[in-house]
Amino acid sequence: MSNLVAFDLANPGTPDLGKATPDRLIAGDPSFRTWEVAAAGHGSIRTGIWEATPGVTRSIKGETWEFCTILSGVVLLTEEGGDTRRFTAGDTFVMRPGFVGTWETVETVRKLWVTVS
């Protein structure tokens, strides 16, 4: 097994399919596709590609760091007590442990992500 992992954005393979859980769903009926590309340390570091259709969900990071780069689409992130931030293709951001807020997918979004728990 190689220690170099390439992301094939054009053909990432078969995704895991998901929906927002009732306790996280705020509006709409978003569905998710996740392609986990690599994991290490018993799942403490994970990376992949994620896609979501429009809707609003509650985002709770707990003890997890998440690094994201938006590949396509538009999202609005609002941290509790904070301003709403708009992210589009090419934008990169980090949600630190303790982040609680809303994730609104305005246009179907696809992102690269890395989480560390």
C-alpha positions as CSV (number, residue, x, y, z in Angstrom):
1,M,0.0,0.0,0.0
2,S,1.4,3.4,-1.0
3,N,1.7,6.3,1.4
4,L,0.8,8.6,-1.5
5,V,-3.0,8.9,-2.1
6,A,-4.3,10.8,-5.1
7,F,-7.8,12.2,-5.3
8,D,-9.6,11.4,-8.5
9,L,-12.2,14.2,-8.6
10,A,-13.5,13.1,-12.0
11,N,-14.2,9.5,-10.9
12,P,-14.1,9.2,-7.1
13,G,-15.8,5.8,-7.1
14,T,-18.9,4.7,-5.3
15,P,-20.1,7.1,-2.5
16,D,-21.7,6.4,0.8
17,L,-25.2,7.9,0.7
18,G,-26.8,9.8,3.6
19,K,-29.5,12.1,4.7
20,A,-29.6,14.7,7.5
21,T,-30.7,13.1,10.8
22,P,-33.9,14.5,12.3
23,D,-32.1,16.2,15.2
24,R,-29.8,18.1,12.7
25,L,-32.3,18.9,10.0
26,I,-33.5,22.5,10.0
27,A,-35.0,23.0,6.5
28,G,-35.3,21.2,3.2
29,D,-34.4,17.6,2.5
30,P,-30.6,17.6,1.8
31,S,-29.0,14.4,0.8
32,F,-25.3,13.7,1.1
33,R,-22.7,11.7,-0.9
34,T,-19.4,10.9,0.8
35,W,-16.3,9.4,-0.7
36,E,-13.8,8.7,2.0
37,V,-10.4,8.6,0.4
38,A,-8.1,7.9,3.3
39,A,-8.1,7.4,7.0
40,A,-5.4,6.9,9.6
41,G,-5.0,6.4,13.3
42,H,-8.1,4.3,13.9
43,G,-10.3,7.0,12.2
44,S,-8.8,10.0,14.1
45,I,-7.6,11.5,10.8
46,R,-9.9,11.1,7.8
47,T,-10.2,12.8,4.4
48,G,-12.3,12.7,1.3
49,I,-14.9,14.3,-0.9
50,W,-18.4,15.3,0.2
51,E,-21.4,16.5,-1.7
52,A,-24.7,17.9,-0.4
53,T,-27.9,19.1,-2.0
54,P,-29.7,22.2,-0.8
55,G,-31.0,22.4,2.7
56,V,-30.1,23.7,6.2
57,T,-28.6,21.5,8.9
58,R,-27.1,22.1,12.3
59,S,-23.4,21.6,12.4
60,I,-21.7,20.5,15.7
61,K,-18.0,19.8,15.6
62,G,-17.5,18.6,19.2
63,E,-13.8,17.8,19.5
64,T,-13.2,17.5,15.8
65,W,-11.2,19.9,13.6
66,E,-12.4,20.1,10.0
67,F,-10.5,21.6,7.0
68,C,-12.6,22.2,3.9
69,T,-12.0,23.5,0.3
70,I,-15.1,24.1,-1.7
71,L,-14.9,22.6,-5.2
72,S,-18.3,23.8,-6.4
73,G,-21.6,25.2,-5.1
74,V,-22.5,27.8,-2.5
75,V,-22.8,27.4,1.3
76,L,-23.6,29.8,4.1
77,L,-22.1,29.0,7.5
78,T,-23.4,30.8,10.6
79,E,-21.7,30.1,13.9
80,E,-24.0,30.6,16.9
81,G,-23.7,34.2,18.0
82,G,-21.6,35.1,14.9
83,D,-22.1,36.5,11.4
84,T,-23.0,34.4,8.3
85,R,-20.1,33.6,6.0
86,R,-20.6,32.7,2.3
87,F,-18.2,30.2,0.7
88,T,-18.0,29.3,-3.0
89,A,-15.7,27.3,-5.3
90,G,-12.0,27.9,-4.4
91,D,-12.7,29.0,-0.8
92,T,-11.0,27.2,2.1
93,F,-11.8,27.3,5.8
94,V,-11.4,25.5,9.1
95,M,-14.1,24.7,11.6
96,R,-12.4,24.4,15.0
97,P,-13.5,22.0,17.8
98,G,-16.4,23.5,19.6
99,F,-18.0,25.0,16.4
100,V,-21.8,25.0,16.6
101,G,-23.9,26.6,14.0
102,T,-25.8,26.1,10.8
103,W,-24.7,24.9,7.4
104,E,-26.9,26.1,4.6
105,T,-26.3,24.5,1.2
106,V,-27.7,27.1,-1.3
107,E,-26.4,25.4,-4.4
108,T,-25.4,21.7,-4.4
109,V,-21.9,21.8,-2.9
110,R,-18.9,19.5,-3.3
111,K,-15.9,19.9,-1.0
112,L,-12.6,18.3,-0.1
113,W,-12.4,17.7,3.6
114,V,-9.9,16.6,6.3
115,T,-11.1,15.9,9.8
116,V,-8.9,15.3,12.9
117,S,-10.6,14.0,16.0
